[in-house]
């Protein structure tokens, strides 16, 4: 992902398919020298958690 700031990175993550998020996270875990690696992993984890919360909300309140 070519993102210039963290807000743009977050928007890119929001537009990324879930399986791609898991692949990206796994790839980052294997790259200890990646610039700002821990922060990127944190943003990915937060996006996955956000999607889970939304999914649970819809399962409990809509269906």
C-alpha positions as a Markdown table, in Angstrom:
| # | Residue | x | y | z |
|---|---|---|---|---|
| 1 | Unk | 0.0 | 0.0 | 0.0 |
| 2 | Unk | 1.3 | 3.4 | -0.9 |
| 3 | Unk | -0.1 | 5.7 | 1.7 |
| 4 | Unk | 1.3 | 9.1 | 2.7 |
| 5 | Unk | -0.1 | 9.4 | 6.2 |
| 6 | Unk | -1.9 | 7.3 | 8.8 |
| 7 | Unk | -5.3 | 8.5 | 8.0 |
| 8 | Unk | -4.9 | 7.5 | 4.4 |
| 9 | Unk | -3.5 | 4.1 | 5.6 |
| 10 | Unk | -6.6 | 3.6 | 7.7 |
| 11 | Unk | -8.9 | 4.4 | 4.8 |
| 12 | Unk | -6.9 | 1.9 | 2.6 |
| 13 | Unk | -7.4 | -0.7 | 5.2 |
| 14 | Unk | -11.2 | 0.0 | 5.4 |
| 15 | Unk | -11.4 | -0.6 | 1.6 |
| 16 | Unk | -9.4 | -3.8 | 1.7 |
| 17 | Unk | -11.0 | -7.2 | 1.7 |
| 18 | Unk | -10.8 | -9.1 | 5.0 |
| 19 | Unk | -8.7 | -12.0 | 3.6 |
| 20 | Unk | -6.2 | -9.5 | 2.3 |
| 21 | Unk | -6.0 | -7.9 | 5.8 |
| 22 | Unk | -5.0 | -11.2 | 7.3 |
| 23 | Unk | -2.4 | -11.8 | 4.5 |
| 24 | Unk | -1.0 | -8.3 | 5.0 |
| 25 | Unk | -0.7 | -8.8 | 8.8 |
| 26 | Unk | 1.0 | -12.2 | 8.4 |
| 27 | Unk | 3.4 | -10.7 | 5.9 |
| 28 | Unk | 4.2 | -7.8 | 8.3 |
| 29 | Unk | 4.9 | -10.3 | 11.1 |
| 30 | Unk | 7.6 | -11.9 | 9.0 |
| 31 | Unk | 9.3 | -8.5 | 8.3 |
| 32 | Unk | 11.0 | -7.3 | 11.6 |
| 33 | Unk | 12.8 | -4.5 | 9.8 |
| 34 | Unk | 9.6 | -3.0 | 8.1 |
| 35 | Unk | 9.3 | 0.7 | 8.9 |
| 36 | Unk | 6.7 | 1.3 | 11.6 |
| 37 | Unk | 5.7 | -2.3 | 11.6 |
| 38 | Unk | 4.1 | -2.4 | 15.0 |
| 39 | Unk | 1.9 | 0.6 | 14.2 |
| 40 | Unk | 0.8 | -1.0 | 10.9 |
| 41 | Unk | -0.1 | -4.2 | 12.6 |
| 42 | Unk | -2.1 | -2.3 | 15.3 |
| 43 | Unk | -4.1 | -0.5 | 12.6 |
| 44 | Unk | -4.8 | -3.8 | 10.9 |
| 45 | Unk | -5.9 | -5.4 | 14.2 |
| 46 | Unk | -8.2 | -2.4 | 14.9 |
| 47 | Unk | -9.8 | -2.7 | 11.5 |
| 48 | Unk | -10.4 | -6.4 | 11.9 |
| 49 | Unk | -11.9 | -5.8 | 15.4 |
| 50 | Unk | -14.1 | -3.0 | 13.9 |
| 51 | Unk | -15.4 | -5.3 | 11.3 |
| 52 | Unk | -16.2 | -8.0 | 13.9 |
| 53 | Unk | -18.1 | -5.6 | 16.0 |
| 54 | Unk | -20.2 | -4.5 | 13.0 |
| 55 | Unk | -20.8 | -8.1 | 12.0 |
| 56 | Unk | -21.9 | -9.0 | 15.5 |
| 57 | Unk | -24.2 | -5.9 | 15.7 |
| 58 | Unk | -25.9 | -6.9 | 12.4 |
| 59 | Unk | -26.3 | -10.5 | 13.5 |
| 60 | Unk | -27.8 | -9.6 | 16.8 |
| 61 | Unk | -30.0 | -6.7 | 15.7 |
| 62 | Unk | -31.0 | -7.1 | 12.1 |
| 63 | Unk | -31.4 | -10.8 | 11.5 |
